[in-house]
């Protein structure tokens, strides 16, 4: 995750602000609608390099038990071995391997995503949405991004056939990141 070139003053170490950050997802259900959800427990750090954005790094840990779609029965199923197997794999992790500036506000962030016991590279397109000093004197930066992954690539293969054809849960999952990070020190 990076800042636009020329923002050397934003260089530093940051932590995600869980009260103002959303890590969510969208999945196709019954081939006719989308289910949206989010993870409510996570932590993340980043080092932003405003002068050389390619030297920026990030690491995020998401607690699988915190998945929330607004339907407790569905959330409990998502926590089982059919999906995330939260008791055996309590964390989903992402660690950057490269950052590529694309424009003044757009960045391509590649890293290793681990879900259950499978790690695969993913590339997330982020947009730098700005920076500000909040009322408490904290320097904040904002980033928004998303990526579509195949859940089967991460060993999340459970499904049920529908009577009229198709399956209950789509393979493609959109991961969404609305980030507010606070500069440390």
PyMOL commands that set and color helices and strands:
alter all, ss='L'
color gray80, all
select helices_A, chain A and resi 8-10+53-55+64-66+72-79+151-154
alter helices_A, ss='H'
color red, helices_A
select strands_A, chain A and resi 12-16+22-29+33-39+42-48+57-63+67-68+91-101+106-115+118-133+139-150+169-183
alter strands_A, ss='S'
color yellow, strands_A
deselect
rebuild
show_as cartoon
